[in-house]
Amino acid sequence: MIIKKTSYLAIFLALLLVANVSYASSEDTRYLVKSTSGWWKKSFGVRHNFDDGFTTNLSDFQLRLAKIFNLEVEPVKRLNVLPAQTNLPDLSQAPVVSGQPILSGKVQTKRIKPNEQVPWGIKTIYNDLFFSKSSGGLGVKIAILDTGVLKTHPDIKDRVKNCKDFSGVTILDGKCDDKNGHGTHVAGIIAGDGGSDGLGIYGMAPEAELLIYKVCSNNGTCWADDVAVALRTATDDGANIVNISLGSDSSSQLIKDATNYAVEKNVLIVASAGNDGPYVGSIDYPGADANVVSVGAIDKEIRVSDWSSRGNNSTSTPNVIEEKDLELVAPGVNVESTWKDGGYAILSGTSMATPHIVGLSAKLWSRLLEQSSISDSQNESGQTNSATIVREIIQKLTTDLLPIGDDDNSGLGLPHL
């Protein structure tokens, strides 16, 4: 009898192995298996462990098997840094036309040298259209959850202090190669420092430190479990601010739990509102989470882009950030920044608006550290809650845009120094 049971078990494990091997070459379909059993973890394989289970890629056979044994299994959500539209014209050689938006991830024009060392968006937030060099962010750590970064780009190589890749089979330290370009573009908006020769591009906070966490594949798709683990890792690695220029139409509990974990540890999270406008309530998650600062996009004429996602502000409590509310807007149309080939590119999207607010947050955070003025505001544990202070300061620096008041299109408005 023992031999017979052992034979059945061997056959069963062999089938699981075959299913895993055959499935490795197919399109990943990821699930959260709500079990802490070591046996199931060994049988299915583990990508990430969570309090209530683990995530893994399951074949149809494994899914049927899970149902037979009454295992609770749910799909892991996908998020994207790129828009759904893929039929946009190739404008790589076209001139820059103000007010003619290209959605996030679409390169409008590339140059060997930047068109402007201080792009219009940076000047707008600094509230100075003529200044020639930005500053600030010293002592502040900013985590970027995106497609990685070109670590050797002259304008950001001195800013990158940590690099991890969560998008592969295992987490890789020191690896974050950006084959997409989106993450490199975001990094330059935040902390471009002009390079050692001073001829490159300048971002919002060129003295800040960047922690790069690659959570998206080269085509711009990302899994919620990778994002959640990266967010927790960023928190544990000492990040003060997190930039999340990606999103999904619905909420992920894995990311929501990670967001709560980060916020409880005094981390400010800023995320893109999405490119699904102009429809009310089209804001993406995690930006739609009330614990996250959501950012929409404006153009050079300070007009909200048609494609910038809208919130539900008109039906919520005025001037109070609730779920599905849009909080702020920032420059997001025809934004020039660093690119994956070592040069520069102009992109549009709320993905580009978000790092402007992140950089502003870093600049303000650094000022607070310098002035040692954050000691008078503490959380329930008696610790200074600088993330809350910075968020409140940014709201006070905001200029209201039409329509008047806390509205669906622009939230509280455009912040600037």
Secondary structure, DSSP 8 states (H G I E B T S, - for coil): -HHHHHHHHHHHHHHHHHHHHHHTTS---EEEE----HHHHHHH--SEEETTEEEEE--HHHHHHHHHTT--EEE--EEESS-S-------TBS---TT----TT---BEESS-S-SS-HHHHHHHT-TT-------TT-EEEEEES---TT-TTTTTTEEEEEE-SSSS-EET----SSSHHHHHHHHHH-B--TTS-S-B-S-TT-EEEEEE-B-TTSEEEHHHHHHHHHHHHHTT-SEEEE--BBSS--HHHHHHHHHHHHTT-EEEEE--S-TTSTT---BTTTSTTSEEEEEE-TTS-B-TTS---SGGGS-TTS--TT---EEEE-SSEEEE-TTSSEEEE-SHHHHHHHHHHHHHHHHHHHHHHT--TT-B-TTS-B-HHHHHHHHHHHTEE--SSSSSBTTTBT-EE--
